[in-house]
Amino acid sequence: MKARVHIMLKDGVLDPQGEAVRHALGTLGFEGVTGVRQGKVIELDLAGEDRSAAETQVKAMCEKLLSNTVIEKYSIEFI
């Protein structure tokens, strides 16, 4: 089983990397981009077939290590 975790900064948290990308896009001639938020994607290969147990395990991974829940939010999808 494979899980994909999407991690983004929470709304209202300053995103300097996103702002740098927005600025660079404008410099390259891509007008009209008014905001960029940058995040990360983590793919996990998981043993077993119990989706409920896997979801519980991946949530625990996000809470303990993969995401800084003070400033980041995450979503999980199974692929």
N, C-alpha and C positions, 0 to 999 in steps of 0.2 A: 504494500500500500504506500502511496506517496501523498504527502501533505505539502501544501504551499502556504507559507505565512507571508502576508503583506503587512509591512510596518511603515507607518507614516507619523509625522509629528502631529500632535493634536492641534485643532484649530486655535489660533491665537498665540501659538508658540512661534517665535521668530525662526525663520529658515534661511540662514545666510547662504547655504549652498544653492538653494532654489533661487534666491535673489541673484546670485552670481550667474546662474544659467540664464535667467530672464534677461539680464543685462547683456550677456554674450550673444544671445539670440538677436537682440536689437542691433548690436554692433555688426552682426553678419547680414543684416538686412531683413530679418524676419520681424516685420512690424505687427503691432496689434496683440502681442503677448503681454497681458497685464499681470500675470502672476504664474509662478512655478513653485510647486511643492515637490521636494525630492524625498524619496523613501528607499526602502530596501525590500527585497524578496528573498526568502530563504526556502529552499526545497529540502524536505526531509524524506528519506526512504525509511519506512517503518516495517518491522517484522510483524506478522500476525494479520488477521482479517477482521478483527472486532473493531468496527468503526467507532462505536461509543467509547471503548477503552482508549483507542488511539486519540480521539478528540480530547478526552480528559488529560491524557499524557501530554499532548501538544500544547494545550492551554497552560499546563503547569510549566512546561519549558519556556513559554512566552513570559509568564509571570516571574519566573526565577532568573532567566538568563537572556533570552532573545530580544526582549523589549524592555525599555525603560518606561514603565507604566505611569510614571509621574508626568512625562512629557510626550509619550508616544501612545498611539492606539494600534491595534493589530486586528487582522481578520485571518481566518483559516479556511482554506478550501482543500478538499480531497480530490485528487486527480488520478 
